[in-house]
Amino acid sequence: MTATPDTLTSQARSRRDPQAGPPPGILAVVFTALFLAGLVLGTLLAGGDPFPSPFGTTDTVTSYFRDHTGAVQVSGTLQFAASVPLAIYAATVSARLHKLGIRAPGATIALTGGVLASAFLACSGLVTWVLSRPEVAGRAETARALQYLAFGLGGPAHVVLLGLLIAGMAVPGLLAGLLPRALALAGLAIAAVAELSTLVLLTEATAPLLPVARFAGLLWLIAAGFLLPRRRVRTEG
């Protein structure tokens, strides 16, 4: 059967859908790169000293912020910058899920989780930037309080909401067959760990849940961003 000009035009339009938004896989890569750059550059600029744990001693924490203001400034700035592609990612995948015919709450949950995760990460980055100011870093009690706040925003708050973004994609990805089954199930497992990281607010013994959920989640968002289809493949019975 010979394709008509109208058919060719329709096919070309579908390949270049102006409403498809930016590729979510690329957005996830940019988000991950900016976030990791903040960690790596902050450590390098601090002469190899890692960012202090909020569960460390007050002397260790305050001396780090006092002696490495440049490293803290770069880390906070890149963390804030990373929040932007994350927000765009959430909006893009939510719109794509709706376009793929998902009417269940999953698409809205993904959008809500992603936007809030982005907002908490941005707030954490700004609080970290405040910690880079010499007049703040020199005050032990103030620096300690702000570090707790930055940790709460960029740790449990960000990771738990990131889990909602992942779950909002994984559930319809599994039920509607939009994602490979193994990837969708892995997303549900990562989302469960992310939600459990709420326990960090009660006991530091559960702190390892944060990096597990965070970094596994980053890899999952990249994979899902590239594999989430633009359109449903309809089969004729």
N, C-alpha and C positions, 0 to 999 in steps of 0.2 A: 504494500500500500504506500503510495507516494504522499509525503507530508505536504500539506497546504501551507501557504504563507502565514495564515492565521495560527496554524498549529505550531510552526517554527517560532513565531513571535511569542506565543504563550509559553513555549518551552524555554526560550531565552529569558523571559521575564521571571520564570520560576527559578532559574539558575542565578539570577541577579535580583533577588527580592530586596527592594530597598528598605523594607520594614523588618528584615531579619535581625537587624542590630549587629553589633560587633561580634566576632567569633568568641564564644565564651571560653573555649580552650586557651586562646591567646590571652584573654583577660586574666584567667587563673594563673597563667605563667608569669604575667607581669606582676600580679599581686604577690605571688610566691617570691619572685626575684627581689622585689622591693623589701618585703618582710625579712628575707634572709640577709639581704645586703645590710639592713640595719643591725642585725646581730653580728655579722662578720666584721663590718667596718668599725662598729663600736668596740669590739674586742681588740682589733688591730690598733686603733687609735689610743686605746687604753694600755698599750704595751703588752697585750696578751692577757691582761686581767679580765676575767669574765664579769658580766653584769652581776651584781650581788643579789643573792637570794633574799627575799623579804623575811625569811626565817633565820637569817644570819644574825650575828651580833650587831649591836648598834654602832660600835666603833668601826667595824668593818664596812658597814653600809655608809656611814657618814664620811669616812675617809675616802671612799671610792668617789662619791659625788663631789667632794671638795677637790680632789686631785685630778679628776678626769672630766672636767666640764665640757670640753670639746667632743669627747667620745659620746657623752650623754646627749649633747645637742644633736649630733648626727643621728644617733639611734632614734631619738624621739621624732625627728623630722621625717626620717624614712618610714617609721611606723605610721605616722599620720598620712604620708603619701600613699602607703599601701592600702589604706582604707578606701580610696577612691575607686580603683579598679574592682574591688570587692563589691561595692555598692552597684556598680554598673553590671557586674556579673550576675548579681541577684535579680536585677531588673530584667536582664536579657533572658535568663533561663526561665523566669516566671512567664514572660511574654511568649516564649517559645512553647512552653508546656500548654498554655492556653490555646495557642495556634494548633498544637497537635491534638486538640480535642479534650484535654484534661479539664473536667469541670469539678472534680473533687477538690477538697481544701489543700491538697499538696502544693499546687502552684502558689497559692497565697501564703502558705506556711513557709515555703522557700523564700519568697520575697520578704516576708516579715523577718525571718531569721537572718537573712543576709544583710538587710538594711540595718537591723539592730547590731549585728556583729560588726559591721563597718563603723557604726556610730561609736560603739564601745572602744574599738581599736583606735579611732581618731581621738577620742577623749584621752585614752591612755597615752598616746603619742604626745598630746599637748601637755599633759601633766608631767611626762618625762622631760619635755623641753623646758618646762618651768624649773625642774630640778637642775637644769644645766646653768641656771643663772647664779653667779657667785654669791649674791646677797641671800639667796635661798639655800644653796648648798652649804653655806657656812653655819647655818642654824641647825643643830643636830635634831632637835625635836620636830621642827618643821619638815626637814628632809625625810625623816623617818615616816612621818604621817603621810607625806605625799607619795613616798614609795609604796606604802600599803595601798593607797588609792590607785596608783598606776597599775599595780599588780592585780588588784581586784577587777579593774576595768579591762585590762588587756589579757588577764588570765582567765579566771572562771567565767566572768560575764561574756567575754568575747568567744571563748571556746564553746560554752553551752549554746549560745545562739548560732554559732557556726554549725553545731550539730543539728539544729533545726533546719538550716539551709540544706544540709546534706540529706536529712530525712525527708524533707519536702520534695527532693529530687528522686531519692532512691525508691520511695514507695510507689509513685506512679511509674517510675522507670521499671519496676518489677512487675506490677499488676498489668500495665498496658504493654509490656514488652518493648519499652523504648530504649532500655539499656541492657547489655548482657547480664544474664541472671547472676553470675558470680560477682560482677561489679556492683549490682544493686544490693545483693546480700551483704557484701563487704561494707557498703555505705550504711546499711542499717546497723551493723556491728560498730562502726566508727561513731555513728550518731549516739548509740547507747553509751559508749565510753565517754563521749563528750558530755552527755547529760549527767553521768555519774561524777564527773569532775566537780560538780557542785559541792561534793563532800569536802573539797579542799578548804572551803570556808569554815568547816568544823574541825578538821584535823589535818595537819601537814603530812601525815603518813600517806595520804592519798594524792600527794603532789605529783607523783609520776604519771598519773592519769592525764595531766595537762599536756605534756609534750607528746605522749602517745596519740591522743585525740587530735592535737593541733597538726602535727607533721603528717600523720596518716590522712587527715582531712585535706591537707594541701594537695597531696598526691591524688586523692580521690577526685577533688574538684577539677584538677587538670584533666584526668582521664575522662570523667563524665562530660566535661565541657567539649572535648573533641568528639565523643561518641554519641552525644545526644543528637538525634536526627533533626533535620530542618522540616521534614514533612513525613506523614505517615505513608508507608508502603502498602497500598491496597492490593489484595490478591483477589482474582476473579474465580469464583467457585463454579 
